[in-house]
Amino acid sequence: MNRGKVSLVSFCISAAIVLAVSAHGRAQIVTAQEFSGRATGINSTITTNGTASSVISGDTCPLPARGGTSTVTTSGILIPTVLGSGTIVSSTSGSGITSQSSSSVSDFILRAGGWQIRATNVSTSTQGNYCDVSSPACSGQTSITGLTVTDPSGATVPITVSGAANQVVTLSGGAGTITFNERASGAGSLTVNGMHINLTVGGSVYNVVVASSYSDIVCPGIVITPAQVNISGRVRDPNGTGLSRVIVSIANSSGEVVRSTVSGPTGDYTLTNVTSGQTYIVSGSLKSWSIAPRTINLLDETTGFDLTATPN
């Protein structure tokens, strides 16, 4: 028996831009190109003698590509003596650069061939912010309280929900499995199912998903507001020691040097007032040393753009 509360928050990061971007970034996406999302409270398919019967409750239906908000609240017995719940609240929305969904199922109960599975509450949520240039990410959360599972003999089955993603618990006698915090992710999308029950008992197959949240988002190109920004870093030797008196230059795509400076005593340099929204080549020059140039798509204030020098 597990009557405690188990929750998990996880993050998946998309390496959209490998660049240091400040909190006041001038590189931004005003709105997503397309949204997708859906939340369902209970999605059940029971197959008996080859005939399948499906029931779904608390379904927001798919979110339109243009975004918006859809919320549904419901409750009740779905299949008499077999499947039911208390209040179900499901919601999905998309606007700006965020897509999010959530589902909460209270007083869930499934009776399947002598097995009984109950939970006071099963909740999930997903959120995608892949269009956030400075910190593209998605997150998902699962919470399960008051879980009890009893077998056909009436004995309580001890189950500890660990909070780990895709935790599978195998029931005795080959009856089936329960997967907690079931997760699937893709490019810009995340699906979280609070519980996924698969039982085969008494000639029937029970496939029941409880509290499912799905979010997806498609980002357009980056919108750049040109501005004068700085780029800084350090010129180092192969051992990491800074080199002073290095002439550091930044050139545009036409090869024209737009700014130059000289590195300080510890190898630090700063190129000031460089126009963002363009691609540049940063290079260094020091007698008896070779310094590999680096290319940068300059979107905003940039730090830690180091150069490496090797002795000739």
C-alpha positions in Angstrom: 0.0 0.0 0.0 1.2 3.5 -0.8 -0.8 6.3 0.6 1.9 8.9 0.4 2.3 11.5 -2.3 4.8 10.9 -5.0 5.8 13.6 -7.5 8.4 14.0 -10.1 9.5 16.9 -12.3 11.8 16.2 -15.2 13.3 18.4 -17.9 14.4 17.8 -21.4 16.6 20.4 -23.0 16.8 21.1 -26.7 20.2 22.4 -27.9 18.6 25.0 -30.2 21.5 27.5 -29.9 24.9 26.7 -28.5 25.6 30.3 -27.4 25.5 32.3 -24.2 22.5 34.6 -24.4 21.8 37.2 -21.8 18.5 37.5 -19.8 17.8 40.6 -21.7 18.4 39.0 -25.0 17.7 40.7 -28.3 17.4 37.3 -30.0 13.8 36.2 -29.5 10.8 34.4 -30.9 7.7 36.4 -30.5 5.3 33.4 -31.0 5.4 29.7 -31.9 4.6 28.7 -35.5 2.3 25.8 -34.5 0.9 24.3 -31.3 -0.2 20.8 -30.4 -1.5 19.4 -27.2 -4.1 17.2 -25.6 -5.1 16.0 -22.1 -7.3 13.0 -21.1 -8.5 11.8 -17.7 -9.2 8.1 -18.4 -8.6 6.3 -21.7 -9.7 2.7 -21.5 -9.9 -0.2 -24.0 -11.2 -3.5 -22.8 -11.0 -6.5 -25.2 -13.1 -9.6 -24.5 -13.1 -12.6 -26.9 -11.4 -10.4 -29.6 -14.0 -7.6 -29.3 -12.6 -4.3 -28.1 -14.6 -1.6 -26.4 -13.1 1.8 -25.7 -14.2 4.6 -23.3 -12.6 8.0 -22.9 -13.4 10.6 -20.2 -12.1 14.1 -19.5 -10.8 14.6 -23.1 -9.9 18.1 -24.2 -9.6 16.9 -27.8 -6.5 18.0 -29.8 -5.4 21.6 -29.5 -5.8 23.6 -32.7 -2.5 24.4 -34.5 -3.2 28.1 -33.9 -3.3 27.5 -30.2 -6.0 28.6 -27.7 -7.3 26.9 -24.6 -9.5 23.9 -24.0 -10.7 22.7 -20.6 -13.1 20.0 -19.6 -14.5 18.9 -16.2 -16.4 15.6 -15.7 -16.9 12.7 -13.3 -18.8 9.5 -12.9 -19.0 5.8 -13.6 -17.7 4.9 -17.0 -18.4 1.1 -16.9 -20.7 0.0 -14.1 -18.9 -2.2 -11.5 -15.7 -1.9 -13.5 -14.4 1.6 -14.1 -15.1 5.0 -12.7 -13.7 8.1 -11.0 -14.6 11.3 -9.1 -13.9 14.6 -10.6 -11.7 14.8 -13.7 -10.2 18.1 -14.8 -8.2 18.3 -18.1 -6.8 21.3 -19.8 -4.6 22.1 -22.8 -3.4 25.5 -24.1 -0.9 27.1 -26.4 0.1 30.8 -26.8 3.2 32.9 -27.3 6.1 30.5 -27.0 4.5 28.0 -24.6 2.4 24.9 -25.0 1.0 23.2 -21.9 -1.4 20.5 -20.8 -2.6 18.9 -17.5 -5.0 16.3 -16.2 -6.2 15.4 -12.7 -8.3 12.3 -11.9 -9.7 11.9 -8.3 -11.0 8.8 -6.7 -10.0 6.5 -9.6 -11.1 2.8 -9.4 -10.7 -0.2 -11.7 -12.1 -3.6 -10.9 -10.7 -6.2 -13.4 -11.3 -9.9 -12.9 -10.9 -9.8 -9.1 -8.1 -7.2 -9.1 -8.9 -3.8 -7.7 -6.8 -0.7 -8.3 -7.7 2.6 -6.6 -6.0 6.0 -6.2 -7.2 9.1 -4.4 -5.6 11.3 -7.1 -3.5 10.9 -10.2 -2.3 14.1 -11.9 0.1 15.0 -14.7 1.3 18.1 -16.5 3.5 18.9 -19.4 4.9 22.2 -20.7 7.0 23.1 -23.7 9.1 26.3 -24.1 11.2 25.2 -27.0 10.9 28.6 -28.6 12.6 30.3 -25.7 15.9 31.1 -27.3 17.7 31.7 -24.0 16.6 28.5 -22.4 14.7 26.1 -24.7 13.2 23.3 -22.5 10.2 21.2 -21.7 9.1 19.8 -18.4 6.7 17.2 -17.1 5.3 16.3 -13.7 3.4 13.3 -12.1 1.7 13.1 -8.8 0.0 10.0 -7.3 -1.7 9.8 -3.9 -3.6 7.2 -2.0 -2.7 4.2 -4.3 -4.0 0.8 -3.2 -3.9 -2.4 -5.2 -5.6 -5.7 -4.1 -5.4 -9.1 -5.8 -8.3 -11.5 -6.4 -7.8 -13.0 -2.9 -8.4 -9.7 -1.3 -4.7 -9.3 -0.3 -3.1 -5.9 -0.5 -0.2 -5.7 -3.0 2.6 -3.6 -1.6 3.7 -1.1 -4.2 6.2 1.8 -3.7 5.9 4.4 -6.4 9.5 5.6 -6.8 8.9 8.7 -8.9 11.3 7.4 -11.6 10.2 7.8 -15.2 8.6 4.6 -16.7 8.5 2.6 -13.5 7.0 -0.8 -14.3 5.5 -2.9 -11.6 4.7 -6.6 -12.5 1.7 -8.1 -10.8 1.7 -11.7 -9.6 0.3 -14.7 -11.5 1.2 -13.1 -14.9 -1.8 -10.8 -14.5 0.0 -7.9 -16.1 1.8 -4.6 -15.3 1.2 -1.1 -14.0 3.5 1.6 -15.4 3.8 4.8 -13.3 5.0 8.1 -14.7 5.1 6.8 -18.2 6.9 9.1 -20.6 7.6 9.6 -24.2 9.4 12.5 -25.8 10.2 13.8 -29.3 11.6 16.9 -31.0 9.6 19.6 -29.2 7.1 17.3 -27.6 6.5 15.4 -24.3 3.8 13.0 -23.2 3.3 12.0 -19.5 0.8 9.3 -18.4 0.3 9.1 -14.6 -0.6 5.4 -14.6 -0.8 2.9 -17.5 -2.5 -0.4 -16.5 -2.3 -3.5 -18.6 -4.1 -6.6 -17.2 -5.1 -9.9 -18.8 -7.5 -11.7 -16.5 -10.7 -13.8 -16.9 -10.4 -13.8 -20.7 -10.3 -10.0 -20.9 -7.5 -7.6 -21.6 -7.7 -4.2 -19.8 -5.6 -1.3 -21.2 -6.3 1.8 -19.1 -4.3 5.1 -19.1 -5.0 7.4 -16.2 -4.2 11.2 -16.4 -2.4 11.8 -19.7 -0.9 15.1 -20.7 0.7 15.9 -24.1 2.4 19.1 -25.3 4.1 19.9 -28.6 5.3 23.1 -30.2 6.9 24.1 -33.5 9.2 27.2 -33.5 9.7 29.5 -36.5 13.0 31.2 -37.3 14.7 33.5 -34.8 13.7 37.1 -34.8 16.8 39.3 -34.4 16.7 42.9 -33.3 20.1 44.3 -34.4 22.0 46.1 -31.6 25.5 47.0 -30.6 26.8 44.2 -28.2 30.0 43.1 -26.7 31.9 39.8 -27.2 34.5 38.7 -24.7 36.7 35.8 -23.8 40.3 34.8 -23.1 43.2 33.7 -25.2 44.9 30.7 -23.7 47.8 28.4 -24.4 47.3 24.6 -24.6 47.8 24.4 -20.8 45.1 27.0 -20.1 47.4 29.9 -19.3 46.3 33.3 -20.5 48.4 35.1 -23.1 48.8 38.9 -23.0 49.4 41.3 -25.9 47.4 39.2 -28.4 45.8 41.3 -31.1 42.2 40.0 -31.3 40.0 40.9 -34.3 36.5 40.3 -35.4 35.7 40.3 -39.1 32.3 40.2 -40.9 31.4 37.7 -43.6 33.1 39.9 -46.3 36.4 39.6 -44.4 36.3 43.2 -43.2 37.7 43.7 -39.7 35.1 45.7 -37.8 36.7 45.7 -34.3 40.0 44.8 -32.8 41.6 44.9 -29.3 44.7 43.6 -27.4 44.4 41.0 -24.7 45.2 41.9 -21.1 47.8 40.4 -18.7 45.7 37.3 -18.1 44.6 36.9 -21.7 41.2 38.5 -21.4 39.8 40.5 -24.2 36.6 42.4 -25.0 35.4 43.5 -28.5 32.9 46.3 -28.0 30.0 47.7 -30.0 29.7 44.9 -32.5 26.4 44.7 -34.5 24.4 41.6 -33.5 22.4 39.4 -36.0 25.4 38.7 -38.2 28.0 35.9 -38.6 31.6 36.9 -37.7 35.1 35.3 -37.5 37.1 36.1 -34.4 40.9 35.6 -34.8 44.1 36.4 -32.9 47.6 37.3 -33.7 50.8 37.0 -31.6 54.4 36.5 -32.8 55.6 32.9 -32.5 52.0 31.6 -31.8 49.3 30.2 -34.0 45.8 31.0 -33.0 42.8 29.1 -34.5 40.0 31.5 -35.6 36.4 30.8 -34.5 33.1 31.6 -36.2 30.2 33.0 -34.3 26.6 33.8 -35.1 26.4 36.8 -32.9 22.9 37.1 -31.4 23.5 39.0 -28.2 26.0 39.9 -25.5 28.5 36.9 -25.5 31.0 35.9 -22.8 33.4 33.0 -22.6 34.3 33.0 -26.3 37.9 31.8 -25.8 40.7 31.3 -28.3 43.4 28.7 -28.2 47.0 29.4 -29.2 49.7 26.9 -29.9 53.4 27.7 -30.2 55.0 27.7 -33.7 
